Amino acid sequence: MLKVAVIGCGKIADGHVEQIRAIGRGEVVAVCDREPLMVEQLAVRMKVPGRYTDAAEMLRVERPDVVHIATPPESHVMLACMALRAGCHVFVEKPFALNAADAQVILDCASEVGKRVSVNYLYNFEPPGLMLEPLLARGALGDLVHLDTQYGYNLGGDYGLAVMSDPNHWVHRLPGKLFHNVLDHVLAKVVAHIGDDAAVQVLSFRRRPASGVPTLDALPDELRFMLRSGAVTVSGLVSAHGRPAAHTLRVVGTRDSVDLDYTARTLVHSANWSQPASVGRLFPAFVQARQFWRNGWRNVGLFRRHEYHYFECMRVLLSRFYDAIEHQAADPIPPDHIRRVCRVIDQIVEGMEAAR
């Protein structure tokens, strides 16, 4: 069993501890946070023996094999490099870093010490994402033409209320503000299909009424962007106001196109008909219905096998990450993809600043 430690004892840390235990590959030996109360509440609730407020001390005493970093991103470079140089593999919560330069520091450090590093781009491992993998691998969609990605969120939800009620929340310190904390979810799905030469156009604005609090009013809540890399384009929509809150990806190819819904956990091929005129238009709806029916029964099967819970995608990702550590398997999130996500976020942030 690998010895695992978690740095950062906020809400997301629970998911890390639960999924580390669920895959049965590691034992959580310690948790660490600068706030003693946060350490205590997580350690007591999850029955973790090691409790620390100093990361360096934890690394020295516990000597973990793997460290999960679940702190705000401004601390990721320091903590990740500290853990890597202590001989640990590192799994980092998103955003991976504040910018591409910081991301490169972490990736270079991992390469230098010969350790694995990954990031919690968990939605790539939801059922629709896993269904997309073999389609792309066998070229079923042909050459990719366009990808359209949408991500919605609710400012009235737990996360939104935390940000909007506290002008000192760490999200306000991010270069991309509110968007910086969700753009990883949007971009992680598409960076495998674009190069490092992507050109970016950006539109961002605040749709909600002014509150009179300067820090909050400086926070845009709607984002649109367009990327072009060679012959492939990507459009993105991040919205706090669109309902229902979408989490989708459309992949358009020269042979076929598919629509992925990460909330409903479905993947369906676009309707296509060859019969003439109005008669031909009768059938696509039934074909689509049949696909949704099959998706539904597949999800029932996942539910019965206890593979349908919220963090199942994180469990798949961690299993692949631990495979990379123990069996020298491929990185579930290649370093180039991490680097590219951070680089595109930098470009989007630059576009947002230029539009102000």
N, C-alpha and C positions, 0 to 999 in steps of 0.2 A: 504494500500500500504506500502510495506517495504521501508525504507529509505536506499539508497545505495550510497556508495562513491567509487571512483576509485583512487587508488594510482599508479602513473606512467602514463604519458601522451604521450607515444610514439605511433607509428602507430597502434599497436594492440589494444590500448585503444578505438579507434573508434569502433571496432567490439564489445567490451564489452558494451559500451554505447548503441549502436544500438540494440543489442540483449536483453539487460535488458528491454529496452522500448518495443521491439517487443512482448515479452511474457506477458507484462502488469501486472507484479507482483510487480514491484518496481519502485520507482522514484529516479533518479540520482540527489542527492542533492548537491554533491560536487566532485571536482577533485583536486588532489594534485600531485605536482612534485617539486623537488628541483630547477628546472630551471623555473623561472617565465614566460619566453616566451612560454615554452611548456604548462604550465597551461593555459595561456591566449588563445593560439590558439585553444586548445581543448574546453575550456569553451565557447568561442565565437561561434565557429563553431557548437557546439552541444547545445548551449543555456542552459548551466548548471550554476546555480546561485552561488554556493559556490566555491571559488578559494583559494587554499592554497599552501604554499611552505613548511609547517611544518606538518607532519603527526599527531604528538601528539596533536597539536592545533586543527586540523581538527576533530579528534576523540572527543576531549573535547567539542568543540563548536557544532558540527553537531549531535553527538550521533547517528551514523548510525546503522541500524540493520545488514547490510551486507557490507563487504568491499571486493572489487576486487583488487588484487595486480597484477599489470602488469609492474613490474620493473625487471631488471636483477636479476638472481637467488642468487647472493651473498648477496642481501638485504632481502631475503624472510624470514629467521628465525626471524630477528629483527622485521620486519614489521608485519608478521603474528602473532607472539606472542603478540606484542603490541595491535593489533586489537582484538585478542581473549580475552585478559585480560581487554579490554575496553568493553567487552560484545557483540562483533560482531561475526557473522558467517563470514567465510573467503573463498573466491574463488581465487585460485592462478594460475597464468600463469605457463606453463611448461618452463624450467625444474623446478620441484617442489622445489628442493634444490640442493646444490652442491654435496652432498653425502648422504648416508643412515643415518649417525649419525645426520646430520642436519634435515633430514626429520623426524626422530624419535622425535626430540625436538618439532617440530610443532605439530605432531600428539599427543604427550603426553600432550602438553599445551591445545589442543582442548578437549581432554578427561577430563583433570583436571577441566576446566571451564564449561564443558557441552555444548560446541558449535560445530557446524558442520564445517568441512573443506573439500574442494574438489580441484581438479586441472583440467586444461583445456585439458584433453585427449579427444578432440572433435571428432577425427576420429572413435572412437568406436561407435559413434552415426550417422555416415553416413548411407545411405540406405543399403549398403551391410552388415554393422555391425548389423543393426537392423533386417535384414532378417536372419542373422546367429543365432541370439539369440533363436528364437523358435526351430530351427533345433537342436541346442545343448540341449535345455531344454527337448525335447521329445526323445532324444537319437537317432535321425534319422541317424547320422553318425556312430553310434556305439562307441566303445572305440577309443579315439584319439591315433594315431600312430606318426604323425609328422606334424609340422607346418613350412611353409616356408614364410618368410616375406621379402619384398623388398621395399626400399625407395630410390628414386632418387631425386637429386636437381641440380640446374643449378648455377654454380659459376658466370655466366654472368648475372643472374637475379638480381633483386633489393637487395635481402638479401645477395646473394653471393658477389656482387660488394661492398656492404657496409663493409663486413668483409675483403675482399681482398684488399681494397684500404686504410684501416685504421689499422695499426699495434696496435693501442690502443683500438680497438673495444673490448667490454666486452667479446665477444666470445673467444678471445685469452686468457682470464684469467680463462676460465673453465678448470677443470681437464681433460676433454675429448675433449677439443678444439671444432672444428667444429662439430664433431659427438655428443657431449654432448647436443647440442641444438636440435637435431632431433631424438635421440635414444628413447625419450619418445614416439614419434609417432610409432616407430617400436615395442617397447616392450609392450606398453599399451594393444595391441591387443592379446598378448599371455600369459601374466602373470597369467590369471585366470586358465590356463591349466598346470602350472608347480608349483612345491613346492619350499620351501625355501632352498632345498638341491641341486639346479641346479649347475652342473659343467659346466665350460665355457672354450672354446678354441677360440682364437682370432688371426686374421691376419689383420694388417692395414699397409698402405703405401701411399706415394705420387706418383701419376701417372703423374701429370703435370710437365713441365720443371721447373727447379730452376729459381727463380726471382732475386736472389742476396740479398733479404731482409730476414735476419735470422728469424724474427718472422713469416713471411709468409711461408718460406720454411720449418719451423718446423711443419707445419700444414698438416697432412695426409688428403687425400681426397677420399680414398677407404677403406672400412671396410667390413670384413667378420667375422662371428662368428657362433659358434655352441654351443647349450645348450643341456644338458641331465638331465632330472628329472625323475627318475624311468624308466618307459617304454616309456616315451614321449620325443621326441627330437624336437629341434627348430633350423632351420638355418636362418641366417639373412644376407642380402646384403644391404649395404648403399653405393651408388655410385654417384659421381659427373660427371662421364663421360658416363655412359650407356644412350643410347637414344632409344626410348623416355624415359624420366625420369619416372620410374615405381613407383607405389604405390599400391602394391598388397599383398594378403595373400592367401596361399593355405593351406587348412585344410584337412589332410588325416586321414580317420577313417577306422575302420574295416568293416563297412557296406557301406560307401559311402564317396566320397571326393568332395569338392567344391572349386571353384576359385573365389576370391573376387577381384574386381578392383575398388579401391576407387576413381580413377580419372574418369573413365567411369560410376561409380556407378552401377556396375553389380555384380550379384552373379549367377554362373552357376554350375550345377552338372557335374562331369566328365563324359566323354563319356563312355558308357558301351554297349556291344553288346553280344548277345547269339547266333545269327545265325551263321551258319558255314562259314568258309573260306572267300573268297573275297566278296561274296554276303553280308555277315554280316557287312563288312566294309563300305558298301555304306550308311548305315542308320545313324551312329552316327553324321556325319556332319550336316545332316538335323535336328536331335534332338538338337544339339548344336545351330544351327541357330534359331530354334524355341524358345529356351530359351533366346537368345540375343534379339529376336524380342519382347518377352514379357517384358524383362527388359527395352527395349527402350520405349514401350508404358507406362509402369509404370512411367518412368522418365518424359514422356510427361504429365502424370497426375499430378505429383509433380510440374512440371513447371507451369501448369495451375492454381494450387492452391497456387502459390507463395511459394512453399516449396523446391525449387531447387537451391536457391542461395548459395554462397560459405559458409556462416556461418549458414546455416540451422542446421547442426550437432551441432554447439555450442548452438543454440536455444533449441534443444532437451535436451542437457546436462543441460543447466541452468534451464529449466523447471523442470527437475527431481531433481536438487539440491534444488530449491526453494520448491518443494514438500516435500523434506526431512526436510527442515526448518519449513514449516508451518503446515505440516500434519504428521510429524514423520514417513515419508516414508523411505524406504531403501536408503542408500547413493548410488548415481549413480556410484561413483568410491570408492569401499570399501577401508578403510585404509590399509588393508593387501596388496591390489594391488599397492597402492602408495608406500608402504614400499618395496615391491618386485621389482618394476621397479627401484627404486633408488639403491637397493642392487645389481641388475644385472648390472646396469651402472657402479657401483664401480668395479665389477669384470671385465667388459670389459675394463675400463680405466687401471686397473692393468695389464691386458693382453697386452694392447697397450704399456704401459711403459716397460714391460719386453721384448717386441719385438724390441725395439729401439736399 
